[in-house]
Amino acid sequence: MTETPRNTAGGSSPVRIVLADDQTLVRAAFAMLIASAQDMTVVGEAATGREAVALARSTRADLVVMDIRMPDLDGIEATRQIAAEEDLAGVKVLVLTTYDTDEHVVEALRAGASGFLVKDTRPAELLDAIRTVAAGEALLSPGPTARLIARVLRAPAPDVPGTPYPEALAALSARERQVLALVGRGLNNTEIAEALALSPLTAKTHVSRIMGKLSVRDRAQLVIVAYESALITPGAP
């Protein structure tokens, strides 16, 4: 487990990143890539999930790039512990997986990850993903996401026949359910605004209110809710 001092260079503070992967060469490659970007810095490297959780605490990291498969404590449980700890509420987790068919990705999203990417993502896309997640947006690899959710998530039947939405969505207005469905389809705030003839600020406000009402921490969690609540179903247009 390694820790790097806080970068206090001039300008706005860089995104502080912990790299969690059991392969030293992978961590070294990611660290070199991140070092090439002026708006982010590596503050720690972890070879196990338990080390990742400890470094998230000790370094005051903004984001953990987390491999799913690690010894001691896997990436899913490490993500769950980070998401559950009140002092780490501001820490985002970006999960990396070797295969885009890894069914554990959905479990990681349920555990609190803000997004996932496959490891063969191009370097520029990884840097963009870090910026996206650090800014509070969800990031789901566009190619595998639909296949993954369609295969893993199974929309439950409503508790009461004829009830179109489960109890969890009862607090949402009709407009908020529309917005949630579009979030579930992967649209960002600008795209939601265009689809519903709203301003981007109004769309953002709707998303924030939905997150508050459903007690979820980010948009990735909203995607899971949208599918598991049967608001939208896998494969539907």
Backbone bond lengths (Angstrom), bond angles and torsions (degrees), N, CA, C in turn:
res aa  C-N    CA-C-N  psi(-1)  N-CA   C-N-CA  omega(-1)  CA-C   N-CA-C  phi
1 M - - - 1.458 - - 1.513 108.53 -
2 T 1.332 117.61 126.28 1.456 121.38 -179.21 1.510 109.75 -122.67
3 E 1.328 114.94 154.73 1.449 119.93 -179.31 1.514 108.68 -137.66
4 T 1.316 117.38 136.40 1.447 123.48 179.89 1.509 109.53 -108.56
5 P 1.339 117.79 138.24 1.456 119.18 179.46 1.513 111.84 -59.42
6 R 1.326 115.70 154.99 1.454 121.17 -179.70 1.520 110.26 -62.21
7 N 1.316 116.43 135.90 1.455 122.47 178.57 1.527 108.40 -84.56
8 T 1.318 116.84 116.57 1.454 120.94 -177.62 1.515 111.44 -113.85
9 A 1.313 116.43 29.72 1.461 120.30 179.10 1.513 109.53 -63.46
10 G 1.323 115.75 157.37 1.459 120.90 -176.73 1.516 112.66 -59.86
11 G 1.328 114.83 165.64 1.458 120.76 -179.35 1.515 110.25 88.56
12 S 1.323 116.31 -173.00 1.453 119.99 -179.45 1.523 109.45 -65.91
13 S 1.321 116.00 150.96 1.461 120.59 -176.15 1.518 110.58 -65.98
14 P 1.327 117.46 133.95 1.463 119.75 178.10 1.519 111.42 -70.99
15 V 1.320 116.66 156.75 1.456 121.56 174.76 1.522 107.99 -66.62
16 R 1.325 116.21 126.50 1.460 121.98 -176.43 1.533 109.19 -94.15
17 I 1.327 116.64 121.03 1.457 122.20 -168.19 1.521 111.61 -121.23
18 V 1.335 115.29 136.29 1.459 122.78 168.34 1.522 107.65 -105.82
19 L 1.328 117.11 129.50 1.460 122.36 177.19 1.519 109.05 -99.25
20 A 1.321 117.55 123.09 1.463 121.93 -178.56 1.525 109.37 -121.48
21 D 1.326 115.88 106.95 1.463 122.04 179.31 1.522 107.12 -158.32
22 D 1.336 117.43 138.35 1.456 118.86 -176.85 1.525 113.00 -77.51
23 Q 1.326 117.81 -6.93 1.460 121.18 179.54 1.527 110.34 -99.74
24 T 1.326 115.59 117.96 1.460 120.95 -176.88 1.523 111.88 -60.41
25 L 1.312 117.44 -40.18 1.465 120.49 -178.43 1.524 111.69 -66.20
26 V 1.326 116.56 -37.47 1.467 120.49 177.84 1.518 109.88 -64.10
27 R 1.326 116.83 -46.34 1.468 120.00 178.28 1.520 111.14 -60.61
28 A 1.332 116.47 -41.24 1.466 120.27 -179.08 1.523 110.99 -64.01
29 A 1.342 116.46 -40.41 1.457 120.19 179.75 1.523 110.84 -65.50
30 F 1.345 116.38 -44.32 1.469 119.72 178.29 1.522 111.01 -64.28
31 A 1.335 116.40 -38.74 1.467 119.77 -179.49 1.528 110.93 -64.29
32 M 1.319 117.26 -40.33 1.471 120.83 177.91 1.518 110.93 -64.48
33 L 1.328 115.98 -41.24 1.459 120.35 179.20 1.525 110.77 -62.91
34 I 1.327 116.51 -46.99 1.462 120.78 -178.67 1.521 110.89 -65.20
35 A 1.333 116.30 -34.47 1.463 120.08 179.21 1.529 111.90 -63.10
36 S 1.329 116.49 -21.57 1.472 120.42 -179.86 1.526 112.19 -79.08
37 A 1.341 117.05 -10.28 1.463 121.48 -178.96 1.525 109.27 -104.59
38 Q 1.319 116.96 130.30 1.457 121.07 -176.34 1.526 113.18 -76.73
39 D 1.331 117.37 -17.60 1.463 119.63 -175.16 1.524 113.76 -98.24
40 M 1.331 117.53 14.84 1.461 120.58 177.50 1.514 110.18 -152.20
41 T 1.321 116.33 156.05 1.459 121.12 -179.66 1.520 110.24 -148.81
42 V 1.321 117.10 145.22 1.461 122.46 176.61 1.527 108.62 -85.18
43 V 1.327 116.70 123.60 1.459 120.84 -179.92 1.524 112.21 -108.35
44 G 1.325 117.59 -3.74 1.452 119.93 177.94 1.510 112.26 -175.07
45 E 1.342 116.34 154.22 1.454 122.30 176.89 1.518 109.12 -129.58
46 A 1.333 116.10 133.62 1.457 121.50 -177.60 1.522 110.31 -124.91
47 A 1.338 115.99 138.70 1.462 121.24 178.70 1.520 112.21 -98.14
48 T 1.336 116.92 -9.60 1.469 121.44 178.65 1.525 109.21 -136.35
49 G 1.311 115.75 163.49 1.455 119.72 177.91 1.518 111.85 -64.84
50 R 1.333 116.83 -36.66 1.461 119.82 -179.83 1.524 110.88 -64.46
51 E 1.328 116.51 -39.15 1.456 120.50 176.54 1.522 110.63 -65.16
52 A 1.323 116.70 -36.74 1.466 120.61 179.87 1.521 110.86 -62.25
53 V 1.328 117.10 -43.38 1.463 120.74 179.14 1.527 109.89 -64.11
54 A 1.332 116.60 -44.10 1.464 120.51 -179.47 1.525 111.15 -63.09
55 L 1.336 116.80 -40.42 1.466 120.02 179.93 1.526 111.76 -70.64
56 A 1.317 116.80 -34.10 1.467 119.30 176.72 1.525 109.40 -59.33
57 R 1.334 116.14 -37.36 1.465 120.36 178.85 1.530 111.35 -72.22
58 S 1.334 116.03 -50.00 1.467 119.90 -168.91 1.523 114.17 -76.58
59 T 1.333 117.49 -26.99 1.464 119.68 -175.86 1.523 113.81 -96.33
60 R 1.341 116.64 -7.90 1.470 120.95 -173.76 1.529 110.03 55.81
61 A 1.339 115.41 44.84 1.461 121.03 -178.56 1.522 111.20 -65.78
62 D 1.328 115.16 152.82 1.466 120.91 173.31 1.522 111.20 -88.91
63 L 1.342 116.08 -28.04 1.459 120.17 -171.75 1.526 110.13 -153.59
64 V 1.323 116.06 141.45 1.464 121.95 173.98 1.522 108.09 -114.66
65 V 1.326 116.89 123.87 1.464 121.72 171.93 1.523 105.73 -89.42
66 M 1.325 116.45 109.51 1.464 122.30 -165.25 1.527 112.54 -115.61
67 D 1.334 115.74 120.56 1.460 119.74 171.37 1.524 108.44 -76.52
68 I 1.324 117.68 141.22 1.466 120.58 -178.67 1.523 111.72 -69.26
69 R 1.318 116.13 -44.05 1.461 119.87 -172.50 1.524 110.34 -97.57
70 M 1.339 115.78 103.11 1.459 121.53 178.55 1.522 110.22 -140.29
71 P 1.342 117.20 155.38 1.466 120.02 179.71 1.521 111.85 -77.41
72 D 1.321 115.48 169.38 1.460 124.77 176.26 1.528 111.43 72.16
73 L 1.339 115.76 -62.37 1.473 121.21 177.23 1.522 105.64 -142.19
74 D 1.343 117.57 118.41 1.463 118.15 -175.22 1.533 111.18 -71.11
75 G 1.323 115.38 168.32 1.454 120.58 -174.67 1.514 113.97 -62.71
76 I 1.333 117.22 -29.68 1.462 120.36 179.93 1.523 110.60 -68.68
77 E 1.339 116.54 -49.01 1.462 119.84 -179.71 1.526 110.80 -67.16
78 A 1.341 116.72 -36.08 1.468 119.68 176.76 1.526 110.09 -62.93
79 T 1.325 116.35 -41.78 1.465 120.99 177.17 1.518 110.68 -62.26
80 R 1.334 116.48 -43.28 1.467 121.31 -179.71 1.534 110.72 -61.32
81 Q 1.316 117.16 -40.45 1.462 120.17 -179.98 1.524 111.73 -68.37
82 I 1.336 116.43 -39.99 1.464 119.83 178.10 1.526 110.30 -64.19
83 A 1.335 116.39 -44.29 1.462 120.41 -177.99 1.530 112.20 -67.06
84 A 1.325 116.55 -29.02 1.461 120.27 -175.46 1.518 112.76 -84.99
85 E 1.328 117.87 -16.66 1.461 120.70 -175.34 1.525 110.75 -86.65
86 E 1.309 116.16 121.11 1.466 121.39 -175.49 1.524 112.34 -58.53
87 D 1.314 117.34 -38.68 1.465 121.13 -178.70 1.529 112.48 -68.56
88 L 1.328 116.79 -15.34 1.465 120.83 -179.08 1.526 111.39 -108.59
89 A 1.318 116.66 22.13 1.463 120.66 -175.32 1.524 112.79 -58.75
90 G 1.323 117.99 -28.48 1.456 120.42 -178.53 1.515 114.55 -88.79
91 V 1.330 117.54 -0.95 1.467 121.18 -177.62 1.525 110.10 -85.54
92 K 1.320 116.55 124.05 1.461 121.70 176.74 1.521 109.81 -95.03
93 V 1.331 116.07 152.58 1.463 121.21 177.25 1.521 109.37 -123.45
94 L 1.327 115.66 125.21 1.460 122.49 174.16 1.526 107.19 -110.20
95 V 1.329 116.43 113.05 1.458 122.29 -175.40 1.525 110.45 -87.33
96 L 1.320 115.49 136.39 1.462 121.60 174.10 1.520 109.11 -112.53
97 T 1.308 116.40 138.93 1.453 121.11 178.87 1.521 109.28 -133.01
98 T 1.322 116.24 147.63 1.471 120.45 -178.34 1.513 111.27 -71.37
99 Y 1.330 116.33 -37.48 1.460 120.65 -176.27 1.522 110.53 -119.83
100 D 1.323 116.57 138.34 1.465 119.12 -178.97 1.525 112.24 -73.85
101 T 1.345 117.36 -2.42 1.454 120.48 177.18 1.529 111.64 -101.63
102 D 1.333 116.68 9.94 1.464 120.51 -177.45 1.521 109.89 -67.08
103 E 1.333 116.66 110.20 1.461 120.82 -176.23 1.521 112.37 -69.00
104 H 1.327 116.96 -15.78 1.461 119.17 178.59 1.525 112.02 -68.98
105 V 1.326 117.60 -14.82 1.462 120.40 -179.92 1.527 110.71 -60.02
106 V 1.322 117.33 -44.08 1.461 120.11 179.70 1.517 110.30 -62.68
107 E 1.329 116.53 -39.88 1.463 119.26 177.52 1.528 110.35 -63.24
108 A 1.331 116.81 -37.26 1.465 120.13 178.01 1.526 110.90 -65.27
109 L 1.324 117.27 -39.27 1.463 120.67 177.42 1.520 110.50 -65.03
110 R 1.324 116.62 -41.19 1.461 119.74 176.38 1.531 110.64 -62.42
111 A 1.334 115.55 -34.43 1.467 119.91 -178.03 1.517 112.58 -72.10
112 G 1.343 117.18 -17.15 1.457 119.30 177.23 1.508 115.71 128.25
113 A 1.342 117.88 3.83 1.462 119.18 177.64 1.526 110.06 -65.49
114 S 1.321 116.16 147.51 1.466 120.69 -179.41 1.521 112.54 -91.03
115 G 1.311 117.02 -4.42 1.452 119.37 178.15 1.514 111.60 168.12
116 F 1.333 115.95 176.45 1.453 119.19 177.25 1.524 110.45 -147.98
117 L 1.318 113.90 155.75 1.459 122.65 174.91 1.519 108.65 -138.45
118 V 1.318 116.48 154.44 1.457 120.02 171.78 1.520 108.21 -83.87
119 K 1.326 116.55 152.02 1.457 120.96 -172.33 1.528 113.62 -69.13
120 D 1.323 117.59 -19.13 1.460 118.14 179.89 1.527 112.05 -88.48
121 T 1.329 117.06 15.43 1.463 122.20 174.87 1.520 109.91 -59.57
122 R 1.326 117.22 143.12 1.454 120.68 178.45 1.530 110.61 -64.76
123 P 1.341 117.15 148.62 1.472 120.66 -177.24 1.526 114.08 -51.36
124 A 1.331 117.53 -45.67 1.466 120.02 -178.98 1.519 111.27 -63.09
125 E 1.339 117.07 -34.03 1.459 120.66 179.82 1.524 111.07 -69.90
126 L 1.339 117.30 -34.61 1.458 119.78 177.29 1.524 110.33 -65.36
127 L 1.319 117.21 -43.55 1.467 120.40 178.80 1.527 110.42 -62.69
128 D 1.326 116.50 -42.40 1.472 119.75 177.82 1.526 110.96 -63.67
129 A 1.337 116.00 -37.77 1.463 120.00 179.46 1.525 110.81 -63.97
130 I 1.314 116.75 -41.34 1.464 120.66 178.58 1.524 109.73 -61.68
131 R 1.326 116.67 -43.92 1.476 120.18 179.26 1.521 110.65 -63.40
132 T 1.326 117.08 -41.45 1.466 121.83 -178.08 1.527 110.99 -63.20
133 V 1.337 116.31 -49.56 1.459 120.46 -178.07 1.525 110.86 -67.87
134 A 1.331 117.15 -40.29 1.466 120.54 179.38 1.526 111.26 -62.50
135 A 1.328 116.44 -28.79 1.466 121.04 -179.65 1.528 112.54 -81.71
136 G 1.339 116.46 -2.76 1.456 119.59 176.70 1.510 114.99 98.71
137 E 1.328 118.01 5.77 1.460 121.05 178.01 1.525 109.76 -92.94
138 A 1.321 116.96 157.54 1.453 121.05 173.76 1.519 108.74 -82.64
139 L 1.307 116.69 149.30 1.459 120.82 178.67 1.522 108.09 -135.07
140 L 1.324 116.90 110.37 1.450 122.33 178.66 1.514 108.73 -123.10
141 S 1.329 117.11 121.84 1.458 120.19 179.56 1.518 109.10 -47.99
142 P 1.331 118.67 117.90 1.463 120.45 -170.50 1.514 114.83 -62.03
143 G 1.336 117.81 -37.16 1.448 119.40 -178.34 1.509 113.71 -65.04
144 P 1.335 117.86 -57.68 1.463 119.20 -175.84 1.510 115.41 -76.88
145 T 1.316 119.04 -16.89 1.456 120.35 -171.88 1.525 112.50 -58.58
146 A 1.320 117.82 -51.64 1.465 120.59 -177.25 1.521 111.40 -61.22
147 R 1.340 116.37 -43.11 1.463 119.58 179.80 1.526 110.73 -65.37
148 L 1.329 115.21 -41.92 1.456 120.69 -178.18 1.515 111.01 -62.08
149 I 1.321 116.50 -51.47 1.458 120.56 -178.06 1.525 110.51 -65.15
150 A 1.329 116.87 -40.41 1.461 119.86 -179.07 1.521 111.57 -62.15
151 R 1.320 116.95 -35.58 1.455 120.09 -176.80 1.520 112.54 -83.30
152 V 1.325 117.08 -37.68 1.452 120.59 -171.35 1.520 113.31 -91.65
153 L 1.335 117.08 -42.57 1.459 119.44 -177.18 1.517 110.61 -84.09
154 R 1.286 115.71 136.76 1.464 121.07 176.94 1.528 107.38 -123.54
155 A 1.326 116.47 116.17 1.462 119.98 -177.10 1.518 110.25 -63.47
156 P 1.343 118.06 122.50 1.457 120.32 179.62 1.523 111.62 -74.02
157 A 1.325 116.04 152.29 1.463 119.59 175.86 1.513 109.09 -71.42
158 P 1.337 119.42 144.45 1.456 121.35 177.29 1.526 111.34 -56.85
159 D 1.344 116.80 147.99 1.461 121.36 -179.21 1.534 111.57 -62.58
160 V 1.333 115.63 -36.51 1.460 120.15 -177.51 1.530 108.70 -119.29
161 P 1.329 118.26 125.68 1.461 119.82 179.42 1.525 111.64 -53.82
162 G 1.320 115.39 134.39 1.451 119.96 178.58 1.514 113.90 88.34
163 T 1.342 117.30 -6.98 1.459 120.35 177.92 1.519 108.96 -88.09
164 P 1.338 118.77 114.71 1.460 120.34 -173.21 1.520 114.38 -73.01
165 Y 1.324 118.64 -22.75 1.459 121.20 -178.80 1.517 109.82 -130.91
166 P 1.330 116.81 140.90 1.457 118.94 178.65 1.519 111.07 -70.75
167 E 1.301 115.52 171.28 1.458 121.26 -175.88 1.521 112.08 -57.31
168 A 1.319 117.58 -32.60 1.466 121.50 -177.21 1.523 112.36 -60.22
169 L 1.337 117.31 -27.83 1.468 120.92 -177.29 1.528 112.51 -100.09
170 A 1.326 117.20 4.19 1.458 119.94 -175.27 1.520 112.60 -62.23
171 A 1.327 116.95 -27.75 1.472 120.68 -177.39 1.524 112.51 -79.41
172 L 1.334 117.63 -9.45 1.465 120.78 -177.25 1.525 111.18 -87.33
173 S 1.318 115.47 142.23 1.451 120.36 173.65 1.525 109.26 -75.41
174 A 1.326 115.95 169.68 1.467 119.96 178.38 1.523 110.43 -60.11
175 R 1.323 117.90 -41.35 1.465 121.70 178.71 1.525 110.76 -64.19
176 E 1.319 116.57 -40.72 1.462 119.58 -180.00 1.519 111.39 -66.23
177 R 1.334 117.22 -34.17 1.461 119.35 175.80 1.525 110.73 -67.71
178 Q 1.328 116.78 -35.51 1.467 119.44 175.18 1.528 110.40 -62.56
179 V 1.314 115.75 -45.15 1.467 120.19 -179.59 1.527 110.25 -63.40
180 L 1.325 116.93 -44.23 1.459 120.69 179.41 1.527 111.52 -59.76
181 A 1.319 116.86 -40.88 1.461 120.59 178.78 1.525 110.87 -61.80
182 L 1.326 116.89 -39.10 1.463 120.07 179.77 1.525 111.55 -72.03
183 V 1.330 116.50 -35.62 1.468 119.40 173.24 1.526 109.32 -60.52
184 G 1.329 116.18 -42.08 1.454 120.77 178.79 1.510 113.24 -62.27
185 R 1.322 116.49 -27.32 1.470 121.19 177.33 1.525 111.65 -82.47
186 G 1.347 117.01 -3.40 1.452 120.03 176.72 1.513 115.40 94.50
187 L 1.340 118.35 10.36 1.466 120.56 -179.08 1.525 110.30 -77.31
188 N 1.353 115.99 143.71 1.452 119.90 174.16 1.522 109.36 -87.59
189 N 1.339 116.88 179.64 1.468 119.96 -174.81 1.523 112.47 -61.42
190 T 1.316 117.01 -39.74 1.469 120.50 -179.58 1.526 110.72 -64.30
191 E 1.335 116.40 -42.66 1.466 121.00 179.95 1.530 111.07 -67.76
192 I 1.329 116.51 -37.97 1.470 120.07 176.79 1.530 109.76 -63.63
193 A 1.329 116.09 -43.11 1.462 120.62 179.42 1.524 110.85 -59.31
194 E 1.324 116.63 -43.54 1.468 120.65 -179.97 1.530 110.98 -66.02
195 A 1.338 116.28 -40.95 1.461 120.22 -177.64 1.524 112.47 -66.43
196 L 1.332 116.71 -32.91 1.462 120.80 -175.17 1.524 113.14 -109.45
197 A 1.345 116.53 9.72 1.471 121.34 179.86 1.531 111.21 56.65
198 L 1.333 115.42 47.42 1.455 122.24 177.55 1.520 109.68 -116.72
199 S 1.315 117.02 168.94 1.453 119.98 170.67 1.527 107.98 -81.95
200 P 1.338 118.84 152.22 1.468 120.62 177.93 1.528 112.26 -56.56
201 L 1.336 116.86 -36.00 1.464 120.04 179.20 1.526 111.13 -64.87
202 T 1.348 116.32 -40.73 1.463 119.58 178.40 1.523 110.93 -65.38
203 A 1.324 116.05 -40.59 1.466 119.93 177.86 1.524 110.42 -61.74
204 K 1.330 115.93 -43.64 1.460 120.41 178.80 1.523 111.00 -62.15
205 T 1.331 116.61 -40.59 1.460 121.00 178.92 1.516 111.02 -62.97
206 H 1.338 116.49 -42.87 1.468 120.41 177.66 1.532 110.45 -59.06
207 V 1.337 116.35 -46.16 1.461 120.22 -178.51 1.529 110.67 -61.40
208 S 1.325 116.57 -43.15 1.472 120.49 179.84 1.527 111.26 -62.68
209 R 1.336 116.17 -42.46 1.467 119.56 179.67 1.528 111.40 -65.71
210 I 1.325 116.51 -39.29 1.469 120.42 178.80 1.522 109.99 -62.87
211 M 1.339 116.80 -43.87 1.457 120.41 178.77 1.520 110.92 -59.79
212 G 1.337 115.87 -40.59 1.460 119.78 178.61 1.517 112.40 -66.02
213 K 1.324 116.63 -44.27 1.469 120.50 -178.46 1.522 112.27 -66.44
214 L 1.334 116.43 -34.15 1.467 120.14 -177.87 1.525 112.61 -94.45
215 S 1.341 116.34 -2.01 1.471 121.77 178.52 1.524 112.54 56.36
216 V 1.333 115.41 47.93 1.465 120.41 175.21 1.518 109.01 -113.60
217 R 1.322 116.30 158.18 1.459 119.56 -171.62 1.517 113.69 -93.43
218 D 1.323 118.86 -20.15 1.461 118.78 -179.81 1.525 110.88 -162.59
219 R 1.335 115.67 -178.21 1.465 121.41 -175.28 1.520 112.40 -67.99
220 A 1.318 117.49 -30.12 1.461 119.32 178.71 1.524 110.25 -60.77
221 Q 1.334 115.84 -39.59 1.454 119.84 176.78 1.526 111.13 -64.82
222 L 1.339 116.61 -35.02 1.464 119.93 178.42 1.530 111.15 -64.63
223 V 1.324 117.48 -35.14 1.464 120.50 177.60 1.525 109.54 -60.96
224 I 1.328 116.21 -45.34 1.456 120.71 179.20 1.525 110.60 -61.39
225 V 1.333 116.84 -45.98 1.471 121.13 -179.87 1.525 110.41 -60.23
226 A 1.331 116.89 -43.21 1.461 120.64 -176.96 1.523 111.65 -59.87
227 Y 1.331 116.82 -38.56 1.459 120.02 179.86 1.525 111.98 -80.56
228 E 1.338 116.49 -45.40 1.458 118.20 -175.02 1.531 112.61 -70.95
229 S 1.313 116.57 -21.67 1.464 119.21 178.28 1.521 112.21 -86.53
230 A 1.353 116.44 -3.13 1.465 122.85 -178.21 1.529 112.16 70.22
231 L 1.331 116.82 16.75 1.460 119.33 173.84 1.512 109.78 -63.64
232 I 1.319 115.63 -40.41 1.455 121.70 168.38 1.519 106.97 -129.79
233 T 1.322 116.68 156.41 1.453 120.16 -177.35 1.515 110.45 -124.00
234 P 1.345 116.94 147.46 1.463 120.37 179.32 1.512 112.38 -54.11
235 G 1.327 115.79 131.76 1.451 120.73 176.07 1.505 115.16 87.75
236 A 1.361 118.10 -10.48 1.463 119.70 -179.72 1.507 109.61 -72.56
237 P 1.346 119.05 147.60 1.463 121.32 -178.83 1.521 110.62 -70.30
